[in-house]
Amino acid sequence: MKDLTQLMQQAQAMQQKLQDAQARMAETEAEGSAGGGVVRIALRGPGDITAVTIDESLMVPGDHEVLADLIMAAHADAKRRLDAINNALMREAAGPMAGMNIPGMPKLF
């Protein structure tokens, strides 16, 4: 019975760590850029855009396609960075259970 109690305590501790990691993820920010930094996008949490910065040199009439492409590229860069940070937070929270495939439970990074 002692082992079961200890296992339950470990599960509760891991659950708390995962909840803490999710709270940190909600506040995590990342910035992506494109075109050598002429377009920058900042994301927070699950991918909410918090800022868009566009260099004035891109404000040329008729160049809207280039600007649109750079915005999409900057967003993709920021999202990739944010996902990497969030995945690291979850792996850290999952501890030794990270990567394990336990039947009936979601895979933990």
mmCIF file of the C-alpha atoms, coordinates in Angstrom:
data_MODEL
# 
_entry.id   MODEL 
# 
loop_
_atom_site.group_PDB 
_atom_site.id 
_atom_site.type_symbol 
_atom_site.label_atom_id 
_atom_site.label_alt_id 
_atom_site.label_comp_id 
_atom_site.label_asym_id 
_atom_site.label_entity_id 
_atom_site.label_seq_id 
_atom_site.pdbx_PDB_ins_code 
_atom_site.Cartn_x 
_atom_site.Cartn_y 
_atom_site.Cartn_z 
_atom_site.occupancy 
_atom_site.B_iso_or_equiv 
_atom_site.pdbx_formal_charge 
_atom_site.auth_seq_id 
_atom_site.auth_comp_id 
_atom_site.auth_asym_id 
_atom_site.auth_atom_id 
_atom_site.pdbx_PDB_model_num 
ATOM 1   C CA . MET A 1 1   ? 0.000  0.000  0.000   1.00 0.00 ? 1   MET A CA 1 
ATOM 2   C CA . LYS A 1 2   ? 2.960  2.268  0.681   1.00 0.00 ? 2   LYS A CA 1 
ATOM 3   C CA . ASP A 1 3   ? 4.013  2.120  -2.982  1.00 0.00 ? 3   ASP A CA 1 
ATOM 4   C CA . LEU A 1 4   ? 0.517  3.071  -4.169  1.00 0.00 ? 4   LEU A CA 1 
ATOM 5   C CA . THR A 1 5   ? 0.421  6.050  -1.804  1.00 0.00 ? 5   THR A CA 1 
ATOM 6   C CA . GLN A 1 6   ? 3.831  7.166  -3.001  1.00 0.00 ? 6   GLN A CA 1 
ATOM 7   C CA . LEU A 1 7   ? 2.764  6.744  -6.642  1.00 0.00 ? 7   LEU A CA 1 
ATOM 8   C CA . MET A 1 8   ? -0.357 8.859  -6.030  1.00 0.00 ? 8   MET A CA 1 
ATOM 9   C CA . GLN A 1 9   ? 1.738  11.566 -4.386  1.00 0.00 ? 9   GLN A CA 1 
ATOM 10  C CA . GLN A 1 10  ? 4.088  11.589 -7.358  1.00 0.00 ? 10  GLN A CA 1 
ATOM 11  C CA . ALA A 1 11  ? 1.143  11.817 -9.768  1.00 0.00 ? 11  ALA A CA 1 
ATOM 12  C CA . GLN A 1 12  ? -0.304 14.741 -7.815  1.00 0.00 ? 12  GLN A CA 1 
ATOM 13  C CA . ALA A 1 13  ? 3.070  16.488 -7.796  1.00 0.00 ? 13  ALA A CA 1 
ATOM 14  C CA . MET A 1 14  ? 3.431  15.978 -11.540 1.00 0.00 ? 14  MET A CA 1 
ATOM 15  C CA . GLN A 1 15  ? -0.099 17.283 -12.109 1.00 0.00 ? 15  GLN A CA 1 
ATOM 16  C CA . GLN A 1 16  ? 0.770  20.422 -10.149 1.00 0.00 ? 16  GLN A CA 1 
ATOM 17  C CA . LYS A 1 17  ? 3.976  20.865 -12.161 1.00 0.00 ? 17  LYS A CA 1 
ATOM 18  C CA . LEU A 1 18  ? 2.006  20.539 -15.405 1.00 0.00 ? 18  LEU A CA 1 
ATOM 19  C CA . GLN A 1 19  ? -0.527 23.106 -14.224 1.00 0.00 ? 19  GLN A CA 1 
ATOM 20  C CA . ASP A 1 20  ? 2.294  25.464 -13.261 1.00 0.00 ? 20  ASP A CA 1 
ATOM 21  C CA . ALA A 1 21  ? 3.900  24.955 -16.675 1.00 0.00 ? 21  ALA A CA 1 
ATOM 22  C CA . GLN A 1 22  ? 0.599  25.738 -18.409 1.00 0.00 ? 22  GLN A CA 1 
ATOM 23  C CA . ALA A 1 23  ? 0.315  28.958 -16.409 1.00 0.00 ? 23  ALA A CA 1 
ATOM 24  C CA . ARG A 1 24  ? 3.871  29.919 -17.421 1.00 0.00 ? 24  ARG A CA 1 
ATOM 25  C CA . MET A 1 25  ? 3.066  29.049 -21.046 1.00 0.00 ? 25  MET A CA 1 
ATOM 26  C CA . ALA A 1 26  ? 0.146  31.481 -20.995 1.00 0.00 ? 26  ALA A CA 1 
ATOM 27  C CA . GLU A 1 27  ? 2.614  34.269 -20.181 1.00 0.00 ? 27  GLU A CA 1 
ATOM 28  C CA . THR A 1 28  ? 5.472  33.096 -22.422 1.00 0.00 ? 28  THR A CA 1 
ATOM 29  C CA . GLU A 1 29  ? 6.412  35.467 -25.226 1.00 0.00 ? 29  GLU A CA 1 
ATOM 30  C CA . ALA A 1 30  ? 8.441  34.994 -28.382 1.00 0.00 ? 30  ALA A CA 1 
ATOM 31  C CA . GLU A 1 31  ? 9.306  37.263 -31.278 1.00 0.00 ? 31  GLU A CA 1 
ATOM 32  C CA . GLY A 1 32  ? 9.838  36.257 -34.880 1.00 0.00 ? 32  GLY A CA 1 
ATOM 33  C CA . SER A 1 33  ? 11.197 38.296 -37.739 1.00 0.00 ? 33  SER A CA 1 
ATOM 34  C CA . ALA A 1 34  ? 11.507 38.252 -41.500 1.00 0.00 ? 34  ALA A CA 1 
ATOM 35  C CA . GLY A 1 35  ? 13.362 40.196 -44.148 1.00 0.00 ? 35  GLY A CA 1 
ATOM 36  C CA . GLY A 1 36  ? 16.365 40.772 -41.937 1.00 0.00 ? 36  GLY A CA 1 
ATOM 37  C CA . GLY A 1 37  ? 14.182 42.190 -39.176 1.00 0.00 ? 37  GLY A CA 1 
ATOM 38  C CA . VAL A 1 38  ? 12.098 44.641 -41.228 1.00 0.00 ? 38  VAL A CA 1 
ATOM 39  C CA . VAL A 1 39  ? 8.975  42.798 -40.064 1.00 0.00 ? 39  VAL A CA 1 
ATOM 40  C CA . ARG A 1 40  ? 8.690  41.554 -36.486 1.00 0.00 ? 40  ARG A CA 1 
ATOM 41  C CA . ILE A 1 41  ? 5.794  39.839 -34.759 1.00 0.00 ? 41  ILE A CA 1 
ATOM 42  C CA . ALA A 1 42  ? 5.497  39.093 -31.043 1.00 0.00 ? 42  ALA A CA 1 
ATOM 43  C CA . LEU A 1 43  ? 3.348  36.220 -29.773 1.00 0.00 ? 43  LEU A CA 1 
ATOM 44  C CA . ARG A 1 44  ? 2.212  35.244 -26.293 1.00 0.00 ? 44  ARG A CA 1 
ATOM 45  C CA . GLY A 1 45  ? 0.709  32.105 -24.792 1.00 0.00 ? 45  GLY A CA 1 
ATOM 46  C CA . PRO A 1 46  ? -0.901 29.801 -27.342 1.00 0.00 ? 46  PRO A CA 1 
ATOM 47  C CA . GLY A 1 47  ? -0.018 32.132 -30.222 1.00 0.00 ? 47  GLY A CA 1 
ATOM 48  C CA . ASP A 1 48  ? -1.854 35.379 -29.592 1.00 0.00 ? 48  ASP A CA 1 
ATOM 49  C CA . ILE A 1 49  ? -0.277 38.269 -31.511 1.00 0.00 ? 49  ILE A CA 1 
ATOM 50  C CA . THR A 1 50  ? 0.778  41.017 -29.104 1.00 0.00 ? 50  THR A CA 1 
ATOM 51  C CA . ALA A 1 51  ? 2.757  43.267 -31.452 1.00 0.00 ? 51  ALA A CA 1 
ATOM 52  C CA . VAL A 1 52  ? 3.523  43.789 -35.126 1.00 0.00 ? 52  VAL A CA 1 
ATOM 53  C CA . THR A 1 53  ? 6.389  46.038 -36.184 1.00 0.00 ? 53  THR A CA 1 
ATOM 54  C CA . ILE A 1 54  ? 6.851  46.948 -39.842 1.00 0.00 ? 54  ILE A CA 1 
ATOM 55  C CA . ASP A 1 55  ? 9.800  49.020 -41.046 1.00 0.00 ? 55  ASP A CA 1 
ATOM 56  C CA . GLU A 1 56  ? 8.634  52.125 -42.905 1.00 0.00 ? 56  GLU A CA 1 
ATOM 57  C CA . SER A 1 57  ? 10.816 51.226 -45.884 1.00 0.00 ? 57  SER A CA 1 
ATOM 58  C CA . LEU A 1 58  ? 8.216  48.547 -46.711 1.00 0.00 ? 58  LEU A CA 1 
ATOM 59  C CA . MET A 1 59  ? 5.394  51.079 -46.964 1.00 0.00 ? 59  MET A CA 1 
ATOM 60  C CA . VAL A 1 60  ? 5.642  51.387 -50.731 1.00 0.00 ? 60  VAL A CA 1 
ATOM 61  C CA . PRO A 1 61  ? 2.439  51.481 -52.792 1.00 0.00 ? 61  PRO A CA 1 
ATOM 62  C CA . GLY A 1 62  ? 2.111  48.356 -54.904 1.00 0.00 ? 62  GLY A CA 1 
ATOM 63  C CA . ASP A 1 63  ? 4.387  46.230 -52.694 1.00 0.00 ? 63  ASP A CA 1 
ATOM 64  C CA . HIS A 1 64  ? 1.607  44.743 -50.609 1.00 0.00 ? 64  HIS A CA 1 
ATOM 65  C CA . GLU A 1 65  ? 2.385  41.151 -51.680 1.00 0.00 ? 65  GLU A CA 1 
ATOM 66  C CA . VAL A 1 66  ? 5.956  41.407 -50.406 1.00 0.00 ? 66  VAL A CA 1 
ATOM 67  C CA . LEU A 1 67  ? 4.710  42.851 -47.126 1.00 0.00 ? 67  LEU A CA 1 
ATOM 68  C CA . ALA A 1 68  ? 2.088  40.120 -46.760 1.00 0.00 ? 68  ALA A CA 1 
ATOM 69  C CA . ASP A 1 69  ? 4.717  37.423 -47.370 1.00 0.00 ? 69  ASP A CA 1 
ATOM 70  C CA . LEU A 1 70  ? 7.048  38.965 -44.787 1.00 0.00 ? 70  LEU A CA 1 
ATOM 71  C CA . ILE A 1 71  ? 4.260  39.168 -42.205 1.00 0.00 ? 71  ILE A CA 1 
ATOM 72  C CA . MET A 1 72  ? 3.418  35.496 -42.708 1.00 0.00 ? 72  MET A CA 1 
ATOM 73  C CA . ALA A 1 73  ? 7.096  34.525 -42.497 1.00 0.00 ? 73  ALA A CA 1 
ATOM 74  C CA . ALA A 1 74  ? 7.595  36.557 -39.305 1.00 0.00 ? 74  ALA A CA 1 
ATOM 75  C CA . HIS A 1 75  ? 4.507  34.958 -37.756 1.00 0.00 ? 75  HIS A CA 1 
ATOM 76  C CA . ALA A 1 76  ? 5.742  31.473 -38.655 1.00 0.00 ? 76  ALA A CA 1 
ATOM 77  C CA . ASP A 1 77  ? 9.139  32.267 -37.121 1.00 0.00 ? 77  ASP A CA 1 
ATOM 78  C CA . ALA A 1 78  ? 7.570  33.582 -33.912 1.00 0.00 ? 78  ALA A CA 1 
ATOM 79  C CA . LYS A 1 79  ? 5.212  30.586 -33.670 1.00 0.00 ? 79  LYS A CA 1 
ATOM 80  C CA . ARG A 1 80  ? 8.102  28.146 -34.107 1.00 0.00 ? 80  ARG A CA 1 
ATOM 81  C CA . ARG A 1 81  ? 10.053 29.880 -31.328 1.00 0.00 ? 81  ARG A CA 1 
ATOM 82  C CA . LEU A 1 82  ? 7.033  30.034 -29.006 1.00 0.00 ? 82  LEU A CA 1 
ATOM 83  C CA . ASP A 1 83  ? 6.255  26.349 -29.582 1.00 0.00 ? 83  ASP A CA 1 
ATOM 84  C CA . ALA A 1 84  ? 9.871  25.427 -28.780 1.00 0.00 ? 84  ALA A CA 1 
ATOM 85  C CA . ILE A 1 85  ? 9.746  27.381 -25.506 1.00 0.00 ? 85  ILE A CA 1 
ATOM 86  C CA . ASN A 1 86  ? 6.372  25.900 -24.541 1.00 0.00 ? 86  ASN A CA 1 
ATOM 87  C CA . ASN A 1 87  ? 7.491  22.354 -25.373 1.00 0.00 ? 87  ASN A CA 1 
ATOM 88  C CA . ALA A 1 88  ? 10.578 22.816 -23.208 1.00 0.00 ? 88  ALA A CA 1 
ATOM 89  C CA . LEU A 1 89  ? 8.397  24.020 -20.315 1.00 0.00 ? 89  LEU A CA 1 
ATOM 90  C CA . MET A 1 90  ? 6.152  20.971 -20.619 1.00 0.00 ? 90  MET A CA 1 
ATOM 91  C CA . ARG A 1 91  ? 9.096  18.547 -20.902 1.00 0.00 ? 91  ARG A CA 1 
ATOM 92  C CA . GLU A 1 92  ? 10.581 20.084 -17.773 1.00 0.00 ? 92  GLU A CA 1 
ATOM 93  C CA . ALA A 1 93  ? 7.281  19.779 -15.914 1.00 0.00 ? 93  ALA A CA 1 
ATOM 94  C CA . ALA A 1 94  ? 6.734  16.172 -17.035 1.00 0.00 ? 94  ALA A CA 1 
ATOM 95  C CA . GLY A 1 95  ? 10.176 15.218 -15.739 1.00 0.00 ? 95  GLY A CA 1 
ATOM 96  C CA . PRO A 1 96  ? 11.017 11.530 -16.121 1.00 0.00 ? 96  PRO A CA 1 
ATOM 97  C CA . MET A 1 97  ? 7.586  10.833 -17.615 1.00 0.00 ? 97  MET A CA 1 
ATOM 98  C CA . ALA A 1 98  ? 8.300  13.028 -20.650 1.00 0.00 ? 98  ALA A CA 1 
ATOM 99  C CA . GLY A 1 99  ? 8.126  10.983 -23.826 1.00 0.00 ? 99  GLY A CA 1 
ATOM 100 C CA . MET A 1 100 ? 6.475  8.004  -22.171 1.00 0.00 ? 100 MET A CA 1 
ATOM 101 C CA . ASN A 1 101 ? 3.464  6.487  -23.841 1.00 0.00 ? 101 ASN A CA 1 
ATOM 102 C CA . ILE A 1 102 ? 1.218  5.315  -21.004 1.00 0.00 ? 102 ILE A CA 1 
ATOM 103 C CA . PRO A 1 103 ? -2.046 3.686  -22.105 1.00 0.00 ? 103 PRO A CA 1 
ATOM 104 C CA . GLY A 1 104 ? -5.042 5.867  -21.275 1.00 0.00 ? 104 GLY A CA 1 
ATOM 105 C CA . MET A 1 105 ? -2.951 9.001  -20.789 1.00 0.00 ? 105 MET A CA 1 
ATOM 106 C CA . PRO A 1 106 ? -1.920 11.655 -23.300 1.00 0.00 ? 106 PRO A CA 1 
ATOM 107 C CA . LYS A 1 107 ? 1.665  11.466 -24.462 1.00 0.00 ? 107 LYS A CA 1 
ATOM 108 C CA . LEU A 1 108 ? 3.798  13.889 -22.460 1.00 0.00 ? 108 LEU A CA 1 
ATOM 109 C CA . PHE A 1 109 ? 6.188  15.555 -24.880 1.00 0.00 ? 109 PHE A CA 1 
# 
